[in-house]
Amino acid sequence: MRRLLALLTLAVLALLVLADGLPPSVLAALKAAQIPASSAAVVVQPVDARARWSRTISQKGDEPGLGHEAGHHLRGARPARPGLDMEDDSAGRYGCGRRRFKGQFVPQGQRRPAFRHRAPVVAAAPVAGVRGIRTINGDIILDRTVFDLPSLDPGAFDDKPMRPYNVGPNGLLINFQSLRFRCCPAPAAPQVLLETPSEGLRVDNQLRAGDGGCGSNWKDFINLRLIPENNGNRLEFSGTYSAQCGEKALNLAPLPADAQAGGLIRTLWQELGGTLTGQVRGGTTPAGARLLAEHESPALADALRDINKWSNNVMARQVFLTLGNANGPANAERARQRITDWLNGRGLGFPELVIDNGSGLSRSERISADSLNRLLLDAWRHPAMPEFVSSMPIVGIDGTMRKRLKESGASGRAHIKTGTLDGVKTAAGYALDAQGRRMAVTFFINDPRAAAGGPAIDALINWVAQRRTGEKAPALENE
């Protein structure tokens, strides 16, 4: 990156900057990972500073792009996302019916991040309870037309089409289009249990016991294949699973959206005592349909918390598209334009900014460390700041940072959102120094060995948490 930026006040001594522009512990961690300092961009700024100093860290012609988190996620979503003041009045709406409903029953998506596992039961309960409907003589039509999206190849990004983080957005997303399995060691062979209701899906377990330990890449030793059958689908598990892994949850997205939603809705409708004679399929709301029941989504602040705490990529994409839904079906271009207008309106024009799908699960999205830290500072001054900061993982306590720096002086003293792609490692958020002063922190690494850069990011967070006044300050450069 071209600049290492930190805002300072005359009353508070500045951060220690050595000849190479980074604290010794950070330089040592980068060296141990064989990552040159020129591949890193670091910004640390007091949130109430009024002057700044800058220093070139990278001599590369192109500034590193902003990396966002891609495995489980989802969560994660990505570095932090300000924007709580943007309107989001999402709700899921349901079509009309009678006690014995003849015709089409239409769940209609209306700008919500996703239905959770049991949310369809909550949404359908008024239909089966207050309205007294028990039988639907017709189809359940899933209306996703609130979004206008091209088809998506879920394996295009990294050739892992069944990983939940690769699920594409849709206007009526149910349970993130994913299923939860549990892998369990057993004397004869590992067992695979399906925990999410899904009528029509059969588990074909051919897993073998694996030798050796259980590394962080244990999922990569499990092979998956979806095989269509007459009455549904068969999901074949093969490969190995080590007994040393113990019991582990495995979230997968093996089914197309209609098949996943259909299997869940049929099961849950039966739990409510209902009968369906038709199919569950995609479509549009018929003219003249009457509103029968409505289920509202949680507040945007709650959705943002789920996105940032657990890096939920698909939820981030849903919220991104929702921003482009003001004048008709949402698409990415409308969402990008609204974000650009919002940034410009706050005096935050970032000429290098590229937004692709809103989650960071992209090779084209980018922003400079300087601009991202400016966004963090602006978010700190926003009335919704407490909700935004609390949405990010607390170092050593929860979310994707719960296991990092757990025994260090930084534990509980920083809210940090991390991000990872091949060749990219990032972190951004806020940290308290040893005297209780809040700092905005951004750290980007763009390098073939970026995956090994976690200790360098941890070293910076720990350094900020331990910093006190009395350290050498760089010369001030007025704004």
Buried (B, 14 or more C-beta within 10 A) or exposed (E): BBBBBBBBBEEBBBBBBEEBBBBEBBBBBBEEBEBEBBBBBBBBBBBBBEBBBBBEBBEEEEBBBBBBBBBBBBBBBBBBBBBBEEEBEBEBBBBBBEEEBEBBBBBBBBBBBBBBBEBBBBBBBBBBEEBEBBBBBBBBBBBBBBBBBEEBEBEEBBEBBBBBBBBBBBBBBBBBBBBBBEBBBEEEEBBBEBEBBBBBBBBEBEBEBBEEEBEEEBBEBBEBEBEEEEEBBBBBBEBBBBBEBEEBEBBBBBBBBBBBBBBBBBBBBEEBEBEBEBEBBBBEBEEEBEEBBEBEBBEBBEBBBBBBBBBBBBBBBBBBBBBBBEEEBBBBEBBBEBBBEBBEEBEBEBEEBEBBBBBBBBEEBBBBBBBBBBBBBBBBEBEBBEBBBBBBBBBBBEBBBEEBBEEBBBBBBBBBBBBBBEBBBBBBBBBBBEEEBBBBBBBBBBBEBBBBBBBBBBBBBBBBBBBEEEEEBBEBEEE
